[in-house]
Amino acid sequence: MKNFGKVHSAQTFLLEAHIVDVEVDLSKGLHNFTIVGLPDKAVEESRDRMSAAIKHSGFDSPKSHNQKIVVSLAPAHLKKEGPLFDVPIALAYLLAAEQINFDPDKKLFVGELSLDGKIRRVQGVLPLIEKAAKLGYAEAYVPEENAEEAALIKNIVVYGVKSLIDLIEHLSPSKQPTKNILKRQPQTNIKPTAYESDVDFSDIKGQAAGKRGLLIAAAGGHNIALFGPAGTGKTMLARALPGILPPLSYEEVLEVTAIHSVAGTLKSNLGESYIAHPPFRSPHHTSSYVSLVGGGAFPKPGEVTLSHRGVLFLDEFPEFERRVIDALRQPLEDKVITISRQRGSGLFPANFILIAALNPCPCGNYGSQKVCNCSPKDIGRYRKKISGPIADRIDMWIEVPLIKHEVLSNKAKGEESKSLREKILKARSHMQKRFAGAKRSRLNADMSAKEIEKLVPLNDKAREILNTSAEKLQLSARSYHKIIKLARTIADLDESRFVEDKHILEALQYRQKEG
């Protein structure tokens, strides 16, 4: 009797995939089933799921013999979580018991087993397959519902599996194999799609300044704050923004899909196997610190990471917890967020466009025709919730005023989102040429101070206007550079090769005004 079996699986820790070797040793003695290698409760329960699945697949159940079964998940220092080890544990046991025979080398297995042997979908498949492909694995066997997602990765053969018996018949066929031999999953072709927003820019009446600001923000990846009395259309403007953002590139699709796959937010019930458009996240202002920033005993991504390469919309911005608002400092500056906990720490990507919507006071009527019931103390406390460092990291402050009723009843429509998206694509094509070969920058908002000096030269007149204004407005070094980046985006939208004085002047008017 062989008594030993080994297959390969994988799991994610934070957002990084790790290969896990699943080893099974059988020895004589009273029945005992042990799983070692820091398994969580879901992994420990695998012994009951895989035992029932093996029995209902026509093989001898591990519980039908007096034997000691030791399952080792290596490396032992890595905490093992979730039910994705069910399939590899079952295969490793059957190999050890010599009930099946196949070569497990360069093959990866993941999947949850139901009691009758069916294989259920699991989370985080994409980064696992990507890791396996990089390490030279030839084949990957995943639940059928995960197959299209896994087949986004090139240079590895992916098989979608419905049940344990189908998998076994493919790997170790009997004398009379069943008809359900597995077929190779074809490479998933990504279809570039724009975000299907319920709000088109042509539906928004008036608010020319707000539309212009969002166009610039979308083109260059700049953060923007919309402020004004309640009911003026701030939320409507924000929800229209994703509709003008270009589709994601192949690399960005893999990056964004991997994050949402690990977090379990892919809409699998709607047939979504990948995310081809920039994500739009809009958490409520009562959301907890962990849900927005990320964390937990074993750190998981929060909303700032789920909005990576997309938009994070924070409505009623000052109503969020103060520590939540202040926690945005790192992602707004470095495009990443560091989560440190007792059991682990990690660096999560967080490169998003922030849209912050806020009222002028708690009741929302300050500065409008309606009566404001807030005391000066209440208004001061409300505004102080947004600290200076956070305000300094927001590139554009756009006022969204009340609209006259005659404008609302006007049937004339403005420019459509599709037309604005084409303008953004043209502007971004200029950025791609400018940043060709750059390690970090993709959009103007991502430029470092060194890149600004090299790639955005200013003529004497533009530099004079900027320096004079910076001195009068007492701009910080960060704000000074943000003005240049913003002006560069405005110039790209104008299809201007150089940043002119008019571009600097427009960028300056978007800075936060006192009072």
C-alpha positions in Angstrom: 0.0 0.0 0.0 1.4 3.4 -1.0 0.1 5.2 2.1 1.1 8.7 0.8 -0.4 11.1 -1.7 0.4 14.7 -2.6 -1.3 17.3 -4.9 -0.9 21.0 -5.3 -3.4 23.8 -4.4 -3.2 27.5 -3.6 -4.8 30.2 -1.5 -4.6 34.0 -1.1 -3.2 35.8 1.9 -4.1 39.5 1.7 -4.1 39.9 -2.1 -1.1 37.7 -2.7 -1.4 34.0 -3.9 0.6 31.2 -2.3 1.0 27.6 -3.5 -0.1 25.1 -0.9 1.0 21.5 -1.0 -1.6 19.1 0.2 -0.1 15.9 1.6 -2.0 12.9 3.0 -0.4 10.0 5.0 -2.2 6.8 5.9 -1.2 4.4 8.7 -2.7 1.5 10.6 -4.6 2.1 13.8 -8.0 3.1 15.1 -9.8 5.7 12.9 -8.4 9.2 13.3 -8.5 12.1 10.9 -6.2 15.1 11.5 -5.6 18.2 9.5 -2.4 20.1 10.3 -0.9 23.3 8.9 -2.9 26.1 10.7 -6.4 25.2 9.3 -9.4 27.4 10.2 -12.8 25.9 11.0 -13.9 25.7 7.3 -10.7 23.7 6.5 -11.2 21.3 9.4 -14.8 20.6 8.3 -13.4 19.5 5.0 -12.8 16.0 6.4 -16.6 15.5 6.6 -17.4 17.1 3.2 -14.7 15.2 1.3 -15.6 11.9 3.1 -19.2 12.1 2.0 -18.3 13.3 -1.5 -15.9 10.4 -2.0 -18.5 7.9 -0.8 -21.2 9.3 -3.2 -18.7 9.3 -6.0 -18.4 5.5 -5.8 -15.2 5.1 -3.8 -14.4 3.8 -0.3 -15.0 6.6 2.2 -12.1 7.4 4.6 -14.5 6.6 7.5 -15.1 3.1 6.3 -11.6 1.9 7.4 -9.8 1.8 10.7 -6.8 4.0 9.8 -5.0 7.1 10.9 -5.3 9.9 8.3 -3.0 12.9 8.5 -3.5 15.8 6.1 -0.7 18.3 6.0 -1.1 21.7 4.3 2.3 23.2 3.6 3.8 25.7 4.2 2.7 25.2 7.8 3.2 28.8 8.9 0.5 30.1 6.5 -3.0 30.3 7.9 -5.3 28.2 5.8 -8.8 29.6 5.3 -12.0 28.6 3.4 -13.3 25.4 1.7 -11.2 25.6 -1.4 -9.0 22.7 -0.2 -11.8 20.1 -0.3 -11.0 18.9 -3.8 -7.2 18.6 -3.4 -7.6 16.8 0.0 -10.0 14.3 -1.6 -7.6 13.7 -4.5 -4.6 13.3 -2.2 -6.5 10.8 0.0 -7.5 8.7 -3.0 -3.9 8.7 -4.3 -2.7 7.6 -0.9 -5.3 4.9 -0.7 -4.4 3.8 -4.2 -8.0 4.1 -5.3 -6.9 6.3 -8.2 -3.6 6.9 -9.9 -2.3 10.0 -11.8 0.7 12.3 -12.0 -0.1 15.5 -10.0 3.0 17.3 -11.1 2.4 20.8 -12.5 -1.3 20.5 -11.9 -3.3 22.8 -9.5 -6.6 22.0 -7.8 -9.1 24.2 -6.0 -12.7 23.7 -5.2 -15.4 23.2 -2.5 -17.2 19.9 -2.4 -20.8 19.3 -1.6 -21.8 16.1 0.1 -23.0 14.4 -3.1 -19.7 15.2 -4.9 -20.6 18.3 -6.8 -17.9 21.0 -6.9 -18.9 24.6 -5.8 -17.4 27.9 -6.8 -14.8 29.5 -4.5 -13.4 33.0 -4.0 -10.1 34.4 -5.2 -9.5 32.0 -8.1 -8.0 34.6 -10.5 -4.8 35.4 -8.5 -4.3 31.7 -7.7 -4.3 30.8 -11.4 -2.1 33.8 -12.2 0.4 32.7 -9.6 0.4 29.1 -10.9 1.0 30.3 -14.5 4.0 32.4 -13.4 5.5 29.3 -11.6 5.2 27.2 -14.7 2.1 25.0 -13.8 0.7 23.4 -16.9 -2.9 22.7 -15.9 -5.5 24.2 -13.4 -8.7 22.5 -12.3 -11.3 24.8 -10.9 -15.1 24.7 -10.2 -17.0 25.1 -13.5 -18.5 28.4 -12.2 -14.9 29.8 -11.8 -13.6 28.5 -15.2 -14.3 31.6 -17.3 -12.7 33.8 -14.6 -9.6 31.5 -14.4 -9.3 31.4 -18.2 -8.4 35.1 -18.2 -4.9 34.0 -17.5 -2.7 33.0 -20.5 -0.1 30.2 -20.6 -2.0 27.7 -18.5 -4.6 25.2 -19.5 -7.8 25.6 -17.4 -10.5 22.9 -16.9 -13.9 23.7 -15.3 -15.1 20.8 -13.2 -18.7 20.0 -12.2 -18.2 17.1 -9.9 -15.5 15.0 -8.2 -16.3 11.9 -10.3 -15.8 13.9 -13.6 -12.5 15.1 -12.4 -11.3 11.6 -11.4 -12.5 10.1 -14.7 -10.4 12.7 -16.5 -7.3 12.2 -14.4 -7.5 8.5 -13.8 -10.0 7.0 -16.3 -11.6 3.6 -15.5 -11.9 0.8 -18.1 -15.2 2.2 -19.1 -14.9 6.0 -18.7 -18.0 8.2 -18.4 -19.0 10.5 -21.3 -18.4 13.6 -19.1 -14.6 13.9 -19.9 -13.5 17.4 -19.1 -12.9 19.9 -21.9 -10.4 22.7 -21.9 -11.9 26.1 -21.0 -11.3 28.4 -24.0 -9.4 31.6 -23.3 -11.7 34.3 -22.0 -11.9 37.3 -24.4 -12.4 40.6 -22.6 -15.0 42.7 -24.1 -14.3 46.4 -23.4 -17.4 47.8 -21.8 -18.2 51.2 -20.3 -19.9 51.5 -17.0 -23.7 51.4 -17.4 -24.7 54.4 -15.3 -28.4 55.2 -14.7 -27.5 58.9 -15.1 -26.3 60.3 -18.4 -24.6 63.7 -18.5 -27.3 64.9 -21.0 -29.9 64.3 -18.3 -28.4 66.8 -15.9 -29.8 70.3 -16.3 -27.5 73.3 -15.9 -24.5 72.8 -13.5 -22.0 73.6 -16.3 -19.2 74.1 -13.7 -19.9 70.7 -12.1 -19.8 68.9 -15.5 -16.6 70.6 -16.5 -15.0 69.7 -13.2 -16.0 66.0 -13.6 -14.7 65.9 -17.1 -11.3 67.2 -16.0 -11.3 64.8 -13.0 -12.1 61.8 -15.1 -9.5 62.6 -17.8 -6.6 63.1 -15.4 -7.6 61.0 -12.4 -8.0 64.0 -10.1 -9.9 64.0 -6.8 -12.9 66.4 -6.7 -15.2 67.8 -4.0 -18.7 68.9 -4.9 -20.2 71.3 -2.4 -23.5 73.2 -2.2 -26.9 73.3 -0.6 -29.0 70.1 -0.4 -30.9 69.0 -3.5 -28.7 70.8 -6.1 -27.7 67.6 -7.9 -24.3 66.7 -6.3 -25.2 63.0 -6.0 -26.6 63.0 -9.6 -23.4 64.5 -10.9 -21.3 62.0 -9.0 -23.3 59.0 -10.3 -22.9 60.2 -13.9 -19.1 60.2 -13.7 -18.5 56.4 -14.1 -20.4 56.6 -17.4 -17.7 58.8 -19.0 -14.7 56.7 -17.8 -13.0 54.6 -20.5 -13.0 50.8 -20.2 -10.1 49.1 -18.3 -7.0 47.7 -20.1 -6.2 44.0 -20.0 -3.7 44.5 -17.2 -6.2 46.6 -15.2 -9.0 44.0 -15.7 -6.8 41.4 -14.2 -5.8 43.7 -11.3 -9.3 44.8 -10.5 -10.9 41.4 -11.0 -8.4 39.8 -8.7 -9.3 42.2 -5.9 -13.0 41.7 -6.2 -12.5 37.9 -6.6 -10.7 37.7 -3.3 -13.2 40.0 -1.6 -16.1 37.9 -3.0 -17.8 40.9 -4.7 -17.9 39.5 -8.2 -21.6 39.2 -9.3 -21.3 35.5 -10.1 -25.1 35.1 -9.9 -25.4 37.5 -12.8 -22.7 35.7 -14.9 -20.0 38.2 -14.1 -16.6 36.5 -14.5 -14.5 39.7 -14.8 -14.7 43.5 -14.4 -14.0 45.4 -17.6 -15.1 48.8 -16.5 -13.8 51.1 -13.7 -15.6 50.1 -10.4 -17.9 52.6 -8.7 -18.1 52.3 -4.9 -20.5 54.4 -2.8 -20.4 53.4 0.9 -22.9 54.9 3.3 -21.5 57.5 5.8 -22.4 55.1 8.7 -20.0 52.5 7.3 -17.4 51.3 9.8 -13.7 52.1 9.7 -12.7 48.5 8.8 -15.3 48.3 6.0 -13.9 51.4 4.3 -10.2 51.2 5.0 -9.9 47.4 5.2 -8.6 45.2 8.0 -9.9 42.5 10.3 -8.0 39.8 12.2 -6.7 38.6 8.8 -6.6 41.9 6.8 -9.2 42.0 4.0 -9.6 44.8 1.4 -12.0 47.7 2.2 -13.9 50.1 0.0 -10.8 52.2 -0.8 -9.2 49.0 -2.4 -12.4 47.8 -4.0 -12.6 51.2 -5.8 -9.0 50.7 -7.2 -8.8 51.9 -10.8 -12.3 53.4 -10.4 -14.3 55.9 -8.4 -14.9 56.1 -4.6 -17.9 58.3 -4.0 -18.3 59.6 -0.4 -21.7 61.3 -0.1 -22.2 63.5 3.0 -18.4 63.5 3.3 -18.2 65.3 6.7 -20.7 62.8 8.2 -18.1 60.0 8.0 -16.1 59.2 11.1 -13.2 61.6 11.6 -10.7 58.8 11.6 -12.2 57.3 8.4 -11.7 60.7 6.7 -8.1 61.1 8.0 -7.3 57.5 7.0 -7.7 58.7 3.4 -4.4 60.6 3.6 -2.2 57.7 2.5 -4.3 56.4 -0.4 -4.9 59.9 -1.7 -1.2 60.6 -1.7 0.5 57.3 -2.3 -2.3 55.4 -4.1 -1.9 52.5 -1.6 -3.0 51.8 1.9 -1.1 49.9 4.6 -3.1 47.7 6.9 -1.3 46.4 10.0 -2.8 43.9 12.4 -1.5 41.5 15.0 -1.7 38.5 12.7 -0.4 40.2 9.5 0.1 43.4 7.6 -0.2 44.2 4.0 -0.1 46.9 1.3 -3.3 47.1 -0.6 -3.6 49.1 -3.9 -5.9 52.1 -3.7 -5.6 54.2 -6.8 -9.0 55.7 -7.2 -10.7 59.0 -8.1 -12.4 60.4 -5.0 -15.6 62.3 -5.3 -16.6 63.9 -2.1 -20.0 65.5 -1.8 -20.8 67.9 1.1 -23.3 70.4 2.2 -22.3 73.8 3.5 -23.7 73.0 7.0 -25.4 70.1 8.9 -28.9 71.1 7.7 -27.8 71.8 4.2 -29.5 75.2 3.8 -26.6 77.6 4.5 -26.2 80.0 1.6 -29.5 79.1 0.0 -32.9 80.7 0.1 -34.1 78.4 2.8 -33.6 79.1 6.5 -30.5 77.6 8.0 -31.1 76.3 11.6 -27.5 75.7 12.4 -25.5 77.8 14.9 -22.1 79.2 13.9 -20.6 76.7 16.3 -22.4 73.8 14.5 -21.2 75.0 11.1 -17.6 75.4 12.4 -17.6 71.9 13.9 -19.1 70.5 10.7 -16.4 72.0 8.5 -13.6 71.2 10.8 -14.3 67.5 10.3 -12.4 67.8 7.0 -8.8 68.5 8.1 -6.4 70.7 6.2 -4.2 67.8 5.0 -7.3 66.1 3.5 -8.6 69.2 1.9 -5.1 69.8 0.5 -5.2 66.4 -1.2 -8.4 67.2 -3.1 -7.5 68.7 -6.5 -10.7 70.4 -7.3 -13.5 72.2 -5.3 -16.6 72.8 -7.4 -19.6 74.7 -6.2 -22.9 73.1 -7.2 -25.5 76.0 -6.7 -29.2 76.0 -6.8 -30.8 75.8 -10.3 -33.6 78.0 -11.5 -36.8 76.2 -12.2 -36.9 77.5 -15.8 -33.6 75.6 -16.4 -35.1 72.4 -14.9 -38.1 72.6 -17.2 -36.0 73.3 -20.3 -36.2 70.3 -22.7 -32.9 71.0 -24.4 -30.3 68.3 -23.6 -26.7 68.8 -23.0 -23.7 66.8 -24.2 -24.0 63.0 -23.8 -21.7 60.9 -21.7 -20.6 59.0 -24.8 -19.3 62.2 -26.4 -17.5 63.2 -23.2 -15.9 59.7 -23.0 -14.4 60.2 -26.5 -12.9 63.5 -25.3 -11.4 61.7 -22.3 -10.0 58.9 -24.5 -8.2 61.5 -26.7 -6.8 63.3 -23.7 -5.6 60.0 -22.2 -3.9 59.0 -25.5 -1.7 62.1 -25.0 -0.9 61.0 -21.5 0.0 57.5 -22.7 2.5 58.9 -25.1 3.9 61.2 -22.5 4.3 58.5 -19.9 5.6 55.8 -22.3 8.2 53.9 -20.3 7.4 55.5 -17.0 7.3 53.1 -14.0 4.5 54.7 -12.1 2.5 57.4 -13.9 -0.4 56.5 -16.1 -2.5 59.6 -15.6 -1.5 63.2 -14.9 -2.7 62.9 -11.3 -0.1 60.1 -10.7 2.9 62.3 -11.6 5.7 62.7 -9.1 7.5 66.0 -8.6 10.4 64.8 -10.6 8.2 63.8 -13.5 6.4 67.1 -13.4 9.7 68.9 -13.8 10.7 66.7 -16.7 7.4 66.2 -18.5 5.4 69.4 -17.9 7.6 72.4 -18.8 5.9 75.8 -18.3 6.6 78.9 -20.4 7.7 82.1 -18.6 4.3 83.7 -18.5 2.5 80.5 -17.1 5.2 80.1 -14.5 5.0 83.7 -13.4 1.2 83.5 -13.0 1.6 80.3 -11.0 4.3 81.6 -8.7 2.5 84.9 -8.1 -0.8 83.1 -7.3 0.9 80.5 -5.1 2.4 83.2 -3.0 -0.9 85.1 -2.6 -2.9 82.0 -1.9 -0.1 80.5 0.4 -0.2 77.2 -1.5 1.7 74.3 0.0 4.2 72.4 -2.2 1.7 69.7 -2.7 -1.0 72.2 -3.9 1.6 73.9 -6.1 2.3 70.6 -7.9 -1.4 69.7 -8.1 -2.1 72.9 -9.9 0.5 72.0 -12.6 -1.0 68.5 -12.9 -4.5 69.9 -13.2 -3.4 72.4 -15.8 -1.7 69.6 -17.8 -5.0 67.7 -17.9 -6.9 70.8 -19.0 -4.3 71.3 -21.8 -4.7 67.6 -22.8 -8.4 68.2 -23.2 -7.7 71.2 -25.3 -5.3 69.0 -27.3 -2.6 71.6 -26.5 1.0 70.5 -26.6 2.1 73.0 -24.0 0.6 74.2 -20.7 -0.5 77.8 -21.4 -1.4 80.6 -19.0 -5.1 80.0 -19.5 -4.7 76.5 -18.4 -3.0 77.6 -15.2 -5.7 80.2 -14.5 -8.5 77.6 -14.9 -6.7 75.2 -12.6 -6.2 77.9 -10.0 -9.9 78.6 -9.8 -10.6 75.1 -8.6 -8.6 75.5 -5.4 -10.5 75.5 -2.1 -11.7 78.9 -1.2 -11.8 80.1 2.4 -15.2 80.5 4.1 
